[in-house]
Amino acid sequence: MKIVSNPIENNEKNIIMYTLTMDFPLLFIQKKAEQEDKRVEMQNTGHELSIVLVEPEIPPNTGNIARTCAATGAGLHLVKPLGFSIDDAQVKRAGLDYWKFVNLEIHENLEEFLEKYKDRPMYLATTKGIRVYTDVRYERDAMLIFGRETAGLPKDFLKENIEKTIRIPMSDNVKLRSLNLSNSAAIVIYEALRQLGFPKLI
């Protein structure tokens, strides 16, 4: 006896198989394109260093740091709450026309940032750091974290990550509590870049 397949059933199977066959290459191509974009981005900068500002308060500081990030190819992460609007005239003025070259990411809070980038090496800049910033060997994807101008990073955060803290040496005769935030960020990011051989910089 000859068994004849149901043409309707075959059509449904063919449609399903066709859909799977068509979708898989598209998804594969899309994934490959994303990987290629990431590879090209890494080649363009030669590193994936980032500066992270936790609850920054003074607009010109963030604008100046954005300019530093644009000049060095470093990413910039801003962790809310911010003491200003990102559209603030002082922020834009300090960053001049470099904002369009900044790889900027904004996070709702510190917990969200830490969860997303928990696998990345992090270094916390504080006047109470246990290591001088030049004593650290920075990875090419290190994230350099700085706190508020008036209060620094949260105390609990520092306490839980004391082994990751770094400091910039200052004279013990100076009565200032710390260096300017944008100056500090520039000092540390350029040390990290120096150790990496100033990749893709001229």
ABEGO torsion letter per residue (X at the ends): XBBBBBAAAAAAAAAAAAAAAAAAAAAAAAAAAAAAAAAAAAAAAGBABBBBBBGBABAAAAAAAAAAAAAAGBBBBBBOBBABBAABAAAAAAAEAAAAABBBBBBABAAAAAAAAAABBBBBBBAABABBAAABBBBAABBBBBBBAAAEBBAAAAAAAAAABBBBBBBAABABABBBAAAAAAAAAAAAAAAAGGBGBX
